[in-house]
Amino acid sequence: MRNLSVTTFIHILFSIAIMILVVTIFLFLSWDRDSTRIKEIKHYTLIAETFLSTVELNPSEEKLKKLYKNFNVKPIPSDIAKPKIKEEGKTIFTGKSIYGQVRIFQTKENHYIYIQKLGYNLMLKDNRPKKYTLHKVISIGLIIISILLILYIAILRKLYPLKKLHKEIEKFANGDKDIDISYKNDDEIGKIAKSFNDAIKHINQLTASKNLFMRNIMHELKTPITKGRIVAQTLDEGQLQSILIRAFDRMNELINELAQVERISTRTFEPVFEDTTLSDIFEKSKLMLMIENSKISAQFTNFKLKTDSKLLSLAIKNLLDNAIKYGVDKQVIFIATRKSIEIISKGKPLTYTLDYYVEAFSQEEKRKNGFGLGLYIVNSILEKLDYKLNYKYKNENNIFEIIL
């Protein structure tokens, strides 16, 4: 029940209500039919016994009229009633007594009581008004069902804007920020729509401000960093020049990583899948890394795969860079199969679980080389490519594995 949508719950609720109403009407009509039949038999039995006993005493016409009035019956010539009874009538009761016998006939429109005694026959017509219980109950049932259907349609119409709101929210979640949710009524749904619309505008404003800030800060920082590095290279070679160049390189690296994070983490960003080879990706990774080939030992047989070569190369480059930076011997082993890629380096095991390190700006306190964005970028890329990042520690080796 918890996972049912509101619309489905309403469907079920009204369906059950209508079913219960129909079953109740059916049971009531069945009970009323049986009850009416028992009452009629008792009524006609009383009439038969009364008239048979009265006929025995040769009552006057006035007394018979009184009986007719009391029992609401009317004498009718047999030659008029018999053709109708013969054509469409059926016997519903037969009774005998010491005075004679009685038969009750039912036609489509009337009931007839035939009293028969030696030398005396009497045909009576039941003159009571017809009972319309069946018609009344069915009419009331149809009215209630109609009211339920009207309520059902009215509730669905009232909830329909929720479907529209849900679709707009899905669009927003998928990256479409240019949506405007408008709802005229000032009910609960209207208030939700207005609040969500205000939230979208606020988020768009924050996003625009953030993007503008990121562009400006990176643009403004690039120029002084470049100038500072140029000036640092003009200094005499020594410890000061080395420190300055390393500082400017680290600042430039931070800006580049922030730009990569900004690009990859947006919902609208989609990778470009193409046919490539592992060898091509590996070479691109080494080219971006700009280190000596002697630090990387590769063990794989080349194979084809369909992926975004730029993104996967960047992810592998960051894993190789981390392995070299934090490895004890500054060496890394690259092993690949069609199922996975492993980057292996010697060192102490990670202090925390992998989940900690794939968050932005997460790193161990003792590590000074880096900004804690490497694994965050790797994990973001692999999620876009529908791959998975695993970590294990085995034989004093840190092993980062990309599940293809």
Secondary structure, 3 states (H helix, E strand, C coil): CCCCCHHHHHHHHHHHHHHHHHHHHHHHHHHHHHHHHHHHHHHHHHHHHHHHHHHHCCCCHHHHHHHHHHHCEEECCHHHHHHHHHHHCEEEEEEEECCEEEEEEECCCCEEEEEEECCEEEEEEECCCCCCHHHHHHHHHHHHHHHHHHHHHHHHHHHHHHHHHHHHHHHHHCCCCCCCCCCCCCCHHHHHHHHHHHHHHHHHHHHHHHHHHHHHHHHHHHHHHHHHHHHHHHCCCCHHHHHHHHHHHHHHHHHHHHHHHHHHCCCCCCCCCEEEEHHHHHHHHHHHHCCCHHHEEEEECCCEEEECHHHHHHHHHHHHHHHHHHCCCCCEEEEECCCEEEEEEECCCCCCCHHHHCCCCCCCCCCCCCCCCHHHHHHHHHHHCCCEEEEEEECCEEEEEEEC
